[in-house]
Structure formats: C-alpha cells, structure tokens
Amino acid sequence: MTDNSQKKIILVVEDNPLNMKLSGDLLELNDFEVLKASNGHSALEALKRNTPDLILMDIGLQDMDGFEVYRKIREDERLNSVMVVALTALAMKEDEDKIKAAGFNFYITKPIDTKNFIKTIKEILSKVPSSFR
C-alpha cells in the first residue's frame, strides 16, 4: 500500500494483446490504476477524458507510430506535465537516440523485464518530469 490514498493512473498504449496483458496485470497487481489503449487513436480519445500520471507508449503501433502519438500528446497543454515513456522492442543505440531526440521522458525495452518493470515505473514516477539522459 502506498502513502497516497489515490492510485497512480497509467495509460498503457500497446497493440500486442499479450504485452498489454502482461504490463496491465503487473501494474494492477502493484496497486496502479490502468487505462488501456490498443492504438494511437484510442489513446488520444482516452486522453480527452483522463489525465494519467504516466503514459507507457508502444512505438510500433499500427495506426500511427508512437512518435506521432507523442507529438499529438505534447500539443495538448493539459498533458504537458504527464510523463511519457517509450515502450519498445527497438534496442539499438540509434533507436535510443531517436527516442531521446523525440522528447520521451524515458524508455523501457521489450520484452518487459518482469523483475524490474515495477521498480522502474516507481522510479520514473518519483522523478520530476524532465528529459532523460
């Protein structure tokens, strides 16, 4: 149980059902409220109604890639303080550089490391929003 009476809200944007289930289940088991979107358009619709504490954004979405969704999120001033974390199978140095250059606060590589996933999420949420280094 956390000190806060309210659960942290995390929007998971993921088009792979197994990855969505894994990340969603891990977050829910650790007392996070989870919102789910299976594509970029549904993520943007969910963000019209909700302001999460964190967004986990798959980069390889089918309808629009995570970079495009991220740009649209940043156009909404209401969401400026929401941290956005790239959730990606892209793990090469040039991919990391591209994710950083786009402005994501952090990134987590897939497949998800189930032993460290929640620890990483809690560390990210404890930081003041800023670009990662």
C-alpha positions as CSV (number, residue, x, y, z in Angstrom):
1,M,0.0,0.0,0.0
2,T,1.3,3.4,-0.8
3,D,1.2,6.6,1.3
4,N,-1.1,8.2,-1.2
5,S,-4.8,7.5,-0.9
6,Q,-5.2,7.7,-4.6
7,K,-3.7,5.2,-7.0
8,K,-1.4,6.5,-9.7
9,I,-3.0,6.2,-13.1
10,I,-1.1,4.8,-16.0
11,L,-2.2,4.7,-19.6
12,V,-0.7,1.7,-21.5
13,V,-0.8,2.1,-25.2
14,E,0.1,-1.3,-26.7
15,D,-1.3,-3.1,-29.8
16,N,0.0,-6.5,-28.9
17,P,-2.6,-8.3,-26.6
18,L,0.0,-10.4,-24.8
19,N,2.2,-7.3,-24.0
20,M,-0.9,-5.4,-22.9
21,K,-2.0,-8.2,-20.6
22,L,1.5,-8.6,-19.1
23,S,2.1,-4.9,-18.4
24,G,-1.5,-4.2,-17.3
25,D,-1.5,-7.2,-14.9
26,L,1.9,-6.2,-13.4
27,L,0.7,-2.7,-12.9
28,E,-2.7,-3.6,-11.4
29,L,-1.1,-6.2,-9.1
30,N,1.1,-3.3,-7.8
31,D,-1.8,-1.0,-7.0
32,F,-1.8,1.2,-10.1
33,E,-5.0,2.1,-11.9
34,V,-4.5,1.1,-15.6
35,L,-6.1,2.6,-18.6
36,K,-5.6,0.7,-21.8
37,A,-5.5,1.7,-25.5
38,S,-4.7,-0.6,-28.3
39,N,-3.8,2.0,-30.9
40,G,-2.9,5.7,-31.2
41,H,-6.4,6.9,-31.9
42,S,-7.9,5.2,-28.9
43,A,-5.0,6.6,-26.8
44,L,-5.8,10.1,-27.9
45,E,-9.5,9.6,-27.2
46,A,-8.7,8.2,-23.7
47,L,-6.6,11.3,-23.1
48,K,-9.5,13.6,-23.8
49,R,-11.3,12.1,-20.8
50,N,-8.4,11.3,-18.5
51,T,-5.1,12.8,-17.3
52,P,-2.9,9.9,-16.2
53,D,0.3,10.2,-14.2
54,L,2.2,8.3,-16.7
55,I,1.8,7.0,-20.3
56,L,3.6,3.9,-21.5
57,M,3.7,4.3,-25.3
58,D,4.5,1.4,-27.7
59,I,6.5,2.8,-30.6
60,G,5.4,0.3,-33.2
61,L,1.7,0.9,-33.3
62,Q,-0.3,0.0,-36.4
63,D,-2.4,3.1,-37.0
64,M,0.2,5.8,-36.2
65,D,3.6,5.2,-34.6
66,G,4.3,6.2,-31.0
67,F,6.3,9.2,-32.2
68,E,3.3,10.7,-33.9
69,V,1.0,10.0,-30.9
70,Y,3.7,11.5,-28.6
71,R,3.7,14.7,-30.8
72,K,-0.1,15.0,-30.6
73,I,0.0,14.5,-26.8
74,R,2.5,17.3,-26.4
75,E,0.3,19.6,-28.4
76,D,-2.3,19.4,-25.6
77,E,-1.1,21.9,-22.8
78,R,-3.2,20.0,-20.3
79,L,-0.9,17.0,-20.7
80,N,2.4,18.8,-20.6
81,S,3.3,17.5,-17.1
82,V,2.4,13.9,-17.9
83,M,5.5,11.8,-18.3
84,V,5.6,9.6,-21.5
85,V,7.7,6.5,-21.5
86,A,8.5,4.7,-24.8
87,L,7.8,1.0,-24.6
88,T,9.7,-0.5,-27.4
89,A,11.4,-3.6,-28.9
90,L,13.8,-1.2,-30.6
91,A,17.0,-1.5,-28.5
92,M,19.8,-0.3,-30.7
93,K,21.8,2.8,-29.9
94,E,20.3,4.8,-32.8
95,D,16.8,3.8,-31.6
96,E,17.6,5.1,-28.1
97,D,19.0,8.3,-29.7
98,K,15.8,8.8,-31.8
99,I,13.6,8.2,-28.7
100,K,15.6,10.7,-26.7
101,A,15.5,13.3,-29.5
102,A,11.8,13.0,-29.8
103,G,11.4,14.1,-26.2
104,F,10.2,10.9,-24.4
105,N,11.0,11.1,-20.7
106,F,12.4,7.6,-20.6
107,Y,12.2,4.3,-22.4
108,I,11.7,0.6,-21.4
109,T,12.7,-2.1,-23.8
110,K,10.6,-5.1,-24.6
111,P,10.3,-7.9,-23.8
112,I,9.5,-6.5,-20.4
113,D,11.8,-7.5,-17.6
114,T,9.1,-8.6,-15.1
115,K,11.5,-8.5,-12.2
116,N,12.4,-4.8,-12.7
117,F,9.4,-3.4,-14.5
118,I,7.5,-2.1,-11.4
119,K,10.7,-0.8,-9.8
120,T,11.5,1.1,-13.0
121,I,7.9,2.5,-13.1
122,K,8.1,3.7,-9.5
123,E,11.5,5.3,-10.1
124,I,10.1,7.1,-13.1
125,L,7.1,8.4,-11.2
126,S,9.3,9.6,-8.4
127,K,11.2,11.9,-10.7
128,V,10.4,15.5,-11.6
129,P,9.3,15.4,-15.3
130,S,12.3,16.1,-17.5
131,S,14.0,14.6,-20.4
132,F,16.0,11.5,-19.5
133,R,19.8,11.5,-20.1
